[in-house]
């Protein structure tokens, strides 16, 4: 899941070298924190949040195989 989120965000960002994904797990729920350059935040969020919603949907679909819940946040 972490690798998928990192792959998606790095390919969307103008500064892929500044992209990092931090993960933490609590009681079966995984939280992924995306850290991107300030210039890329708008691009990752997208108009009306459509891009980040799509990223969340893809990562959540991948997490179903592991029977886990995932939350994706942008820092």
VMD Tcl script that builds the backbone (N, CA, C; Angstrom):
set m [mol new atoms 225]
animate dup $m
set s [atomselect $m all]
$s set {name element resname resid chain x y z} {
  {N N UNK 1 A 0.819 -1.188 0.000}
  {CA C UNK 1 A 0.000 0.000 0.000}
  {C C UNK 1 A 0.866 1.255 0.000}
  {N N UNK 2 A 1.882 1.255 0.837}
  {CA C UNK 2 A 2.778 2.406 0.911}
  {C C UNK 2 A 3.484 2.605 -0.422}
  {N N UNK 3 A 3.932 1.512 -1.032}
  {CA C UNK 3 A 4.637 1.595 -2.302}
  {C C UNK 3 A 3.714 2.098 -3.411}
  {N N UNK 4 A 2.463 1.673 -3.392}
  {CA C UNK 4 A 1.497 2.123 -4.384}
  {C C UNK 4 A 1.248 3.618 -4.261}
  {N N UNK 5 A 1.033 4.091 -3.050}
  {CA C UNK 5 A 0.805 5.521 -2.838}
  {C C UNK 5 A 2.026 6.336 -3.259}
  {N N UNK 6 A 3.205 5.850 -2.923}
  {CA C UNK 6 A 4.427 6.558 -3.288}
  {C C UNK 6 A 4.607 6.593 -4.803}
  {N N UNK 7 A 4.319 5.507 -5.474}
  {CA C UNK 7 A 4.421 5.445 -6.922}
  {C C UNK 7 A 3.471 6.448 -7.580}
  {N N UNK 8 A 2.231 6.469 -7.124}
  {CA C UNK 8 A 1.229 7.372 -7.699}
  {C C UNK 8 A 1.614 8.837 -7.494}
  {N N UNK 9 A 1.995 9.177 -6.292}
  {CA C UNK 9 A 2.294 10.580 -5.982}
  {C C UNK 9 A 3.571 11.033 -6.680}
  {N N UNK 10 A 4.587 10.179 -6.738}
  {CA C UNK 10 A 5.835 10.564 -7.414}
  {C C UNK 10 A 5.611 10.823 -8.893}
  {N N UNK 11 A 4.725 10.062 -9.518}
  {CA C UNK 11 A 4.459 10.262 -10.935}
  {C C UNK 11 A 3.611 11.497 -11.206}
  {N N UNK 12 A 2.888 11.976 -10.224}
  {CA C UNK 12 A 2.076 13.171 -10.390}
  {C C UNK 12 A 2.834 14.454 -10.044}
  {N N UNK 13 A 3.813 14.354 -9.174}
  {CA C UNK 13 A 4.499 15.532 -8.645}
  {C C UNK 13 A 5.532 16.084 -9.631}
  {N N UNK 14 A 5.717 17.418 -9.568}
  {CA C UNK 14 A 6.768 18.068 -10.347}
  {C C UNK 14 A 8.137 17.870 -9.699}
  {N N UNK 15 A 8.152 17.649 -8.395}
  {CA C UNK 15 A 9.390 17.421 -7.637}
  {C C UNK 15 A 9.327 16.051 -6.969}
  {N N UNK 16 A 9.493 14.977 -7.751}
  {CA C UNK 16 A 9.342 13.632 -7.174}
  {C C UNK 16 A 10.405 13.286 -6.134}
  {N N UNK 17 A 11.540 13.997 -6.153}
  {CA C UNK 17 A 12.582 13.704 -5.174}
  {C C UNK 17 A 12.199 14.176 -3.770}
  {N N UNK 18 A 11.195 15.051 -3.666}
  {CA C UNK 18 A 10.762 15.560 -2.363}
  {C C UNK 18 A 9.537 14.819 -1.823}
  {N N UNK 19 A 9.129 13.765 -2.489}
  {CA C UNK 19 A 7.960 12.992 -2.064}
  {C C UNK 19 A 8.396 11.896 -1.102}
  {N N UNK 20 A 7.676 11.806 0.012}
  {CA C UNK 20 A 7.895 10.684 0.921}
  {C C UNK 20 A 6.552 10.276 1.517}
  {N N UNK 21 A 6.467 9.011 1.884}
  {CA C UNK 21 A 5.246 8.466 2.473}
  {C C UNK 21 A 5.623 7.819 3.803}
  {N N UNK 22 A 4.969 8.284 4.861}
  {CA C UNK 22 A 5.203 7.731 6.186}
  {C C UNK 22 A 3.964 6.939 6.576}
  {N N UNK 23 A 4.175 5.777 7.154}
  {CA C UNK 23 A 3.024 4.960 7.545}
  {C C UNK 23 A 3.064 4.647 9.028}
  {N N UNK 24 A 1.878 4.523 9.591}
  {CA C UNK 24 A 1.740 4.096 10.979}
  {C C UNK 24 A 0.512 3.204 11.068}
  {N N UNK 25 A 0.564 2.241 11.969}
  {CA C UNK 25 A -0.532 1.281 12.085}
  {C C UNK 25 A -1.028 1.245 13.527}
  {N N UNK 26 A -2.342 1.364 13.666}
  {CA C UNK 26 A -2.970 1.281 14.978}
  {C C UNK 26 A -4.224 0.430 14.877}
  {N N UNK 27 A -4.279 -0.607 15.630}
  {CA C UNK 27 A -5.437 -1.506 15.735}
  {C C UNK 27 A -6.033 -1.873 14.381}
  {N N UNK 28 A -5.195 -2.323 13.473}
  {CA C UNK 28 A -5.663 -2.797 12.172}
  {C C UNK 28 A -5.908 -1.717 11.143}
  {N N UNK 29 A -5.748 -0.455 11.491}
  {CA C UNK 29 A -5.932 0.640 10.544}
  {C C UNK 29 A -4.577 1.271 10.235}
  {N N UNK 30 A -4.290 1.443 8.977}
  {CA C UNK 30 A -3.023 2.015 8.538}
  {C C UNK 30 A -3.270 3.459 8.107}
  {N N UNK 31 A -2.398 4.354 8.552}
  {CA C UNK 31 A -2.461 5.749 8.137}
  {C C UNK 31 A -1.220 6.062 7.323}
  {N N UNK 32 A -1.439 6.529 6.105}
  {CA C UNK 32 A -0.343 6.929 5.236}
  {C C UNK 32 A -0.315 8.447 5.185}
  {N N UNK 33 A 0.834 9.029 5.487}
  {CA C UNK 33 A 0.993 10.482 5.463}
  {C C UNK 33 A 1.886 10.842 4.285}
  {N N UNK 34 A 1.320 11.589 3.329}
  {CA C UNK 34 A 2.058 12.008 2.150}
  {C C UNK 34 A 2.746 13.326 2.435}
  {N N UNK 35 A 4.044 13.383 2.212}
  {CA C UNK 35 A 4.804 14.619 2.375}
  {C C UNK 35 A 5.314 15.006 0.992}
  {N N UNK 36 A 4.846 16.173 0.504}
  {CA C UNK 36 A 5.233 16.650 -0.829}
  {C C UNK 36 A 5.682 18.101 -0.729}
  {N N UNK 37 A 6.314 18.591 -1.793}
  {CA C UNK 37 A 6.730 19.987 -1.860}
  {C C UNK 37 A 5.485 20.877 -1.871}
  {N N UNK 38 A 5.629 22.094 -1.354}
  {CA C UNK 38 A 4.490 23.015 -1.295}
  {C C UNK 38 A 3.906 23.286 -2.675}
  {N N UNK 39 A 4.744 23.334 -3.705}
  {CA C UNK 39 A 4.269 23.595 -5.056}
  {C C UNK 39 A 3.415 22.444 -5.594}
  {N N UNK 40 A 3.611 21.250 -5.068}
  {CA C UNK 40 A 2.904 20.065 -5.560}
  {C C UNK 40 A 1.604 19.764 -4.814}
  {N N UNK 41 A 1.370 20.410 -3.706}
  {CA C UNK 41 A 0.179 20.087 -2.911}
  {C C UNK 41 A -1.102 20.285 -3.709}
  {N N UNK 42 A -1.206 21.390 -4.430}
  {CA C UNK 42 A -2.404 21.642 -5.224}
  {C C UNK 42 A -2.591 20.616 -6.322}
  {N N UNK 43 A -1.487 20.177 -6.891}
  {CA C UNK 43 A -1.549 19.187 -7.959}
  {C C UNK 43 A -1.992 17.821 -7.422}
  {N N UNK 44 A -1.543 17.482 -6.237}
  {CA C UNK 44 A -1.900 16.201 -5.630}
  {C C UNK 44 A -3.358 16.218 -5.162}
  {N N UNK 45 A -3.811 17.347 -4.648}
  {CA C UNK 45 A -5.199 17.444 -4.197}
  {C C UNK 45 A -6.143 17.499 -5.391}
  {N N UNK 46 A -5.808 18.291 -6.398}
  {CA C UNK 46 A -6.634 18.388 -7.599}
  {C C UNK 46 A -7.837 19.291 -7.397}
  {N N UNK 47 A -8.531 19.540 -8.477}
  {CA C UNK 47 A -9.725 20.386 -8.414}
  {C C UNK 47 A -10.814 19.660 -7.641}
  {N N UNK 48 A -11.319 20.346 -6.628}
  {CA C UNK 48 A -12.367 19.806 -5.751}
  {C C UNK 48 A -11.954 18.477 -5.111}
  {N N UNK 49 A -10.649 18.227 -5.000}
  {CA C UNK 49 A -10.157 17.032 -4.329}
  {C C UNK 49 A -10.265 15.752 -5.123}
  {N N UNK 50 A -10.445 15.866 -6.427}
  {CA C UNK 50 A -10.663 14.657 -7.234}
  {C C UNK 50 A -9.432 13.754 -7.289}
  {N N UNK 51 A -8.243 14.327 -7.367}
  {CA C UNK 51 A -7.029 13.507 -7.495}
  {C C UNK 51 A -6.763 12.749 -6.199}
  {N N UNK 52 A -6.834 13.438 -5.062}
  {CA C UNK 52 A -6.575 12.748 -3.800}
  {C C UNK 52 A -7.660 11.712 -3.517}
  {N N UNK 53 A -8.883 11.959 -3.929}
  {CA C UNK 53 A -9.946 10.960 -3.768}
  {C C UNK 53 A -9.645 9.719 -4.590}
  {N N UNK 54 A -9.108 9.912 -5.793}
  {CA C UNK 54 A -8.748 8.774 -6.636}
  {C C UNK 54 A -7.588 7.990 -6.027}
  {N N UNK 55 A -6.603 8.702 -5.479}
  {CA C UNK 55 A -5.475 8.028 -4.823}
  {C C UNK 55 A -5.985 7.224 -3.634}
  {N N UNK 56 A -6.861 7.833 -2.841}
  {CA C UNK 56 A -7.423 7.122 -1.680}
  {C C UNK 56 A -8.203 5.883 -2.112}
  {N N UNK 57 A -8.950 5.989 -3.200}
  {CA C UNK 57 A -9.735 4.848 -3.679}
  {C C UNK 57 A -8.827 3.712 -4.125}
  {N N UNK 58 A -7.762 4.026 -4.849}
  {CA C UNK 58 A -6.835 2.989 -5.315}
  {C C UNK 58 A -6.120 2.313 -4.152}
  {N N UNK 59 A -5.657 3.107 -3.198}
  {CA C UNK 59 A -4.940 2.533 -2.053}
  {C C UNK 59 A -5.903 1.707 -1.190}
  {N N UNK 60 A -7.132 2.167 -1.033}
  {CA C UNK 60 A -8.115 1.407 -0.257}
  {C C UNK 60 A -8.448 0.081 -0.929}
  {N N UNK 61 A -8.540 0.100 -2.251}
  {CA C UNK 61 A -8.810 -1.138 -2.977}
  {C C UNK 61 A -7.665 -2.128 -2.802}
  {N N UNK 62 A -6.438 -1.637 -2.787}
  {CA C UNK 62 A -5.290 -2.518 -2.583}
  {C C UNK 62 A -5.266 -3.054 -1.147}
  {N N UNK 63 A -5.745 -2.263 -0.202}
  {CA C UNK 63 A -5.735 -2.674 1.200}
  {C C UNK 63 A -6.773 -3.752 1.488}
  {N N UNK 64 A -7.796 -3.847 0.671}
  {CA C UNK 64 A -8.836 -4.861 0.884}
  {C C UNK 64 A -8.235 -6.259 0.806}
  {N N UNK 65 A -7.239 -6.442 -0.052}
  {CA C UNK 65 A -6.599 -7.751 -0.171}
  {C C UNK 65 A -5.951 -8.168 1.146}
  {N N UNK 66 A -5.424 -7.183 1.889}
  {CA C UNK 66 A -4.784 -7.463 3.174}
  {C C UNK 66 A -5.764 -7.371 4.337}
  {N N UNK 67 A -7.025 -7.120 4.031}
  {CA C UNK 67 A -8.080 -6.974 5.033}
  {C C UNK 67 A -7.730 -5.913 6.068}
  {N N UNK 68 A -7.297 -4.739 5.564}
  {CA C UNK 68 A -6.944 -3.614 6.421}
  {C C UNK 68 A -7.682 -2.379 5.952}
  {N N UNK 69 A -7.769 -1.419 6.846}
  {CA C UNK 69 A -8.348 -0.123 6.509}
  {C C UNK 69 A -7.210 0.873 6.366}
  {N N UNK 70 A -7.349 1.779 5.399}
  {CA C UNK 70 A -6.286 2.735 5.123}
  {C C UNK 70 A -6.852 4.141 5.094}
  {N N UNK 71 A -6.111 5.059 5.692}
  {CA C UNK 71 A -6.420 6.483 5.610}
  {C C UNK 71 A -5.212 7.172 4.977}
  {N N UNK 72 A -5.453 8.046 4.006}
  {CA C UNK 72 A -4.375 8.756 3.324}
  {C C UNK 72 A -4.524 10.240 3.640}
  {N N UNK 73 A -3.484 10.831 4.226}
  {CA C UNK 73 A -3.479 12.253 4.594}
  {C C UNK 73 A -2.321 12.955 3.902}
  {N N UNK 74 A -2.489 14.253 3.665}
  {CA C UNK 74 A -1.420 15.059 3.089}
  {C C UNK 74 A -0.899 15.993 4.161}
  {N N UNK 75 A 0.421 16.029 4.293}
  {CA C UNK 75 A 1.041 16.925 5.262}
  {C C UNK 75 A 1.535 18.164 4.559}
}
mol reanalyze $m
mol bondsrecalc $m
mol representation Tube
mol addrep $m
